[in-house]
Amino acid sequence: MAEATFEVLPRLNNIQFDSGVINELLFLECPFEFTLPSGLMVLEYGKVVHETLYDQLHVVREGKLRIIFAHNLKVSYSPYLA
């Protein structure tokens, strides 16, 4: 997972939407929250739907999402589990 500062977000957004993406939607269930023995906080979503809308195409991906937060509450790791 790469870290991006807020200064590059507009450029990343332009790259994505210049590729033909019209919109992206992320639907999340209520998370299950727990703490690892190391003290890291985890949010786990049992069902996630990620939709990418193109001009003439609609791509839907379903899976699970786990977000692990570092002690400073920055996202440490967030795998999308298909």
C-alpha positions in Angstrom: 0.0 0.0 0.0 1.4 3.4 -1.0 1.0 6.6 0.8 -0.1 9.7 -1.1 -0.1 13.2 0.3 -3.1 15.5 -0.3 -1.1 17.6 -2.8 -1.0 14.7 -5.3 -4.7 13.6 -4.9 -6.0 16.0 -7.6 -3.5 14.6 -10.1 -4.4 11.0 -9.2 -8.1 11.8 -9.5 -7.4 13.3 -13.0 -5.5 10.2 -14.1 -8.3 8.0 -13.0 -11.1 10.0 -14.6 -9.2 10.7 -17.8 -9.1 6.9 -18.3 -12.8 6.9 -18.9 -14.1 6.4 -15.3 -17.3 8.4 -14.8 -17.9 7.5 -11.2 -16.8 5.1 -8.4 -19.0 3.9 -5.6 -18.2 2.0 -2.5 -20.9 0.4 -0.5 -20.0 -0.9 3.0 -21.8 -3.0 5.6 -21.6 -2.0 9.2 -18.0 -2.9 10.4 -17.0 -5.3 13.0 -14.4 -3.5 15.2 -11.8 -5.2 17.3 -8.3 -4.7 18.7 -5.3 -6.9 17.9 -3.1 -8.1 20.8 -0.5 -5.5 19.6 -3.0 -2.8 20.3 -3.8 -2.0 16.6 -7.4 -1.3 15.8 -9.1 -3.2 13.0 -12.3 -2.6 11.1 -13.6 -5.5 9.2 -16.4 -5.3 6.6 -18.1 -8.6 5.8 -19.5 -7.4 2.5 -18.2 -4.6 0.3 -19.5 -3.7 -3.2 -17.2 -1.5 -5.3 -18.7 -0.2 -8.5 -16.8 1.5 -11.3 -18.9 3.3 -13.9 -17.6 3.9 -17.4 -19.5 5.5 -20.3 -20.8 2.2 -21.6 -19.7 -0.2 -18.9 -20.5 -0.9 -15.3 -18.0 -3.0 -13.3 -19.1 -4.5 -10.0 -16.7 -6.2 -7.6 -17.8 -7.8 -4.3 -15.6 -8.9 -1.4 -14.5 -8.2 2.1 -12.4 -5.3 3.4 -10.2 -5.2 6.4 -8.6 -1.9 7.6 -5.8 -2.0 10.1 -5.0 1.3 11.8 -1.6 2.1 13.3 -1.3 3.5 16.8 -1.5 7.1 15.4 -4.8 6.1 13.6 -3.3 6.3 10.1 -4.3 3.4 7.9 -1.6 0.8 8.2 -2.9 -1.8 5.9 -6.2 -2.4 4.0 -6.4 -5.5 1.9 -9.5 -5.9 -0.3 -10.4 -9.6 0.0 -12.3 -10.9 -3.0 
